[in-house]
Amino acid sequence: MPSYRIATPADPAPCWAMRTDALRVGCATHYPPATVEALCAAAPPASMPGLFAAGGAIVAEEDGRIVGYAVLDRTSGEIDAVFVSPACQGRGIARRLLAGLEAMAAERGISHLFLSASLNAAPFYERAGFLHVRDALYRHRGGFFMASVYMEKQLALPAGTAALSGSGSDAPPGRR
Ligand SMILES: CC(C)(COP(=O)(O)OP(=O)(O)OC[C@H]1O[C@@H](n2cnc3c(N)ncnc32)[C@H](O)[C@@H]1OP(=O)(O)O)[C@@H](O)C(=O)NCCC(=O)NCCS
C-alpha cells in the first residue's frame, strides 16, 4: 500500500527516472518509436526543481521506492505531470495523486486546472473529470512535435475561498 507525501528538493532525480520508465511503456501504444525514444532521452525541464521546492509536487512511495508522482504549477493551475511506475499502474495511485493536486489547488483558490495530455493518458484525465477541449500539437523543448489533448477541469472551491485567476486556455502546454 503506497504512502503519499509532499515532495522535497531531493525527489526530482528519482521521479524523473521513474517517469522515463512510465513513458517508455505508456506512450508506446500511441506514438511512433522515434517519438518515445526522444521523450525518454529528454533531460528534466529547468522548471522541475523549482516546482518541487515550492511544494507543488506529491510523491507516492512503496517499500522505500517512489512509485508515482504528480506536479501542480501553483501559479498557473497547470497539471505539470502525473506518472506512475508501470509495475504499479491500475491500482488507483494516479487518481489519488491527482486528487491531492486538486486539494492543493483548491486550498490556494485555484479553480481552473489545465494540461496538455499525451494521447495515452487522456482517458485517465477524462475519468477524473477533465474535459477534452481540443486536439493539439505539442512542441517538445527537444525540438520535436507530438499529438496531445488540451484538457481543463473547473474545481468547485470551498465556500469562502477567494478564486485566483489562472493562465486560461491559451496558456502553453505542459512539460514532459
Ligand atoms: C496515465 C497514468 C498516470 C495512470 O496511472 P494509474 O495509477 O494506472 O491510474 P489509476 O489506477 O489511478 O486509474 C484511475 C482511473 O483511470 C482509469 N485509467 C487509468 N489509465 C487509463 C488509460 N490509459 N485509459 C483508460 N482509463 C484509464 C482507470 O481505469 C481508473 O478508472 P476507475 O476510476 O474506473 O477505476 C499511468 O498509466 C502513466 O503513468 N502512464 C504513462 C505516463 C503518461 O503518459 N503520463 C501522462 C503524461 S501527460
The ligand as an SDF file (V2000), in Angstrom:
LIG
                    3D

 48 50  0  0  0  0  0  0  0  0999 V2000
   -1.8760    7.5610  -17.0470 C   0  0  0  0  0  0  0  0  0  0  0  0
   -1.3300    7.0350  -15.7170 C   0  0  0  0  0  0  0  0  0  0  0  0
   -0.7810    8.2010  -14.9120 C   0  0  0  0  0  0  0  0  0  0  0  0
   -2.4600    6.3340  -14.9470 C   0  0  0  0  0  0  0  0  0  0  0  0
   -1.9280    5.8250  -13.7100 O   0  0  0  0  0  0  0  0  0  0  0  0
   -2.6720    4.6560  -12.8700 P   0  0  0  0  0  0  0  0  0  0  0  0
   -2.1300    4.6980  -11.4670 O   0  0  0  0  0  0  0  0  0  0  0  0
   -2.5830    3.3850  -13.6000 O   0  0  0  0  0  0  0  0  0  0  0  0
   -4.1910    5.1580  -12.8870 O   0  0  0  0  0  0  0  0  0  0  0  0
   -5.3270    4.7640  -11.7950 P   0  0  0  0  0  0  0  0  0  0  0  0
   -5.1470    3.3240  -11.4300 O   0  0  0  0  0  0  0  0  0  0  0  0
   -5.3030    5.7500  -10.7010 O   0  0  0  0  0  0  0  0  0  0  0  0
   -6.6530    4.9250  -12.6670 O   0  0  0  0  0  0  0  0  0  0  0  0
   -7.7080    5.7900  -12.2930 C   0  0  0  0  0  0  0  0  0  0  0  0
   -8.8670    5.5790  -13.2440 C   0  0  0  0  0  0  0  0  0  0  0  0
   -8.4610    5.9520  -14.5770 O   0  0  0  0  0  0  0  0  0  0  0  0
   -8.5870    4.8390  -15.4580 C   0  0  0  0  0  0  0  0  0  0  0  0
   -7.4190    4.8270  -16.3410 N   0  0  0  0  0  0  0  0  0  0  0  0
   -6.1190    4.9270  -15.9940 C   0  0  0  0  0  0  0  0  0  0  0  0
   -5.3350    4.8710  -17.0900 N   0  0  0  0  0  0  0  0  0  0  0  0
   -6.1750    4.7370  -18.1400 C   0  0  0  0  0  0  0  0  0  0  0  0
   -5.9730    4.6400  -19.5460 C   0  0  0  0  0  0  0  0  0  0  0  0
   -4.7380    4.6770  -20.0860 N   0  0  0  0  0  0  0  0  0  0  0  0
   -7.0670    4.5020  -20.3380 N   0  0  0  0  0  0  0  0  0  0  0  0
   -8.3070    4.4730  -19.8080 C   0  0  0  0  0  0  0  0  0  0  0  0
   -8.5660    4.5800  -18.4790 N   0  0  0  0  0  0  0  0  0  0  0  0
   -7.5070    4.7070  -17.6680 C   0  0  0  0  0  0  0  0  0  0  0  0
   -8.5850    3.6170  -14.5620 C   0  0  0  0  0  0  0  0  0  0  0  0
   -9.2470    2.5280  -15.1750 O   0  0  0  0  0  0  0  0  0  0  0  0
   -9.2980    4.1130  -13.3350 C   0  0  0  0  0  0  0  0  0  0  0  0
  -10.6840    4.0790  -13.5860 O   0  0  0  0  0  0  0  0  0  0  0  0
  -11.7730    3.8130  -12.4120 P   0  0  0  0  0  0  0  0  0  0  0  0
  -11.8970    5.1200  -11.6910 O   0  0  0  0  0  0  0  0  0  0  0  0
  -12.9870    3.4070  -13.1480 O   0  0  0  0  0  0  0  0  0  0  0  0
  -11.2070    2.7250  -11.5420 O   0  0  0  0  0  0  0  0  0  0  0  0
   -0.2120    5.9700  -15.9420 C   0  0  0  0  0  0  0  0  0  0  0  0
   -0.7230    4.9680  -16.7810 O   0  0  0  0  0  0  0  0  0  0  0  0
    1.0640    6.5250  -16.5480 C   0  0  0  0  0  0  0  0  0  0  0  0
    1.9590    6.9790  -15.8170 O   0  0  0  0  0  0  0  0  0  0  0  0
    1.1560    6.4430  -17.8950 N   0  0  0  0  0  0  0  0  0  0  0  0
    2.3500    6.8040  -18.6400 C   0  0  0  0  0  0  0  0  0  0  0  0
    2.8120    8.1840  -18.4710 C   0  0  0  0  0  0  0  0  0  0  0  0
    1.9950    9.2780  -19.0950 C   0  0  0  0  0  0  0  0  0  0  0  0
    1.7690    9.2560  -20.2830 O   0  0  0  0  0  0  0  0  0  0  0  0
    1.6030   10.2390  -18.2160 N   0  0  0  0  0  0  0  0  0  0  0  0
    0.8620   11.3880  -18.5680 C   0  0  0  0  0  0  0  0  0  0  0  0
    1.6360   12.4660  -19.2800 C   0  0  0  0  0  0  0  0  0  0  0  0
    0.5330   13.8360  -19.6410 S   0  0  0  0  0  0  0  0  0  0  0  0
  1  2  1  0
  2  3  1  0
  2  4  1  0
  2 36  1  0
  4  5  1  0
  5  6  1  0
  6  7  2  0
  6  8  1  0
  6  9  1  0
  9 10  1  0
 10 11  2  0
 10 12  1  0
 10 13  1  0
 13 14  1  0
 14 15  1  0
 15 16  1  0
 15 30  1  0
 16 17  1  0
 17 18  1  0
 17 28  1  0
 18 19  1  0
 18 27  1  0
 19 20  2  0
 20 21  1  0
 21 22  1  0
 21 27  2  0
 22 23  1  0
 22 24  2  0
 24 25  1  0
 25 26  2  0
 26 27  1  0
 28 29  1  0
 28 30  1  0
 30 31  1  0
 31 32  1  0
 32 33  2  0
 32 34  1  0
 32 35  1  0
 36 37  1  0
 36 38  1  0
 38 39  2  0
 38 40  1  0
 40 41  1  0
 41 42  1  0
 42 43  1  0
 43 44  2  0
 43 45  1  0
 45 46  1  0
 46 47  1  0
 47 48  1  0
M  END
$$$$
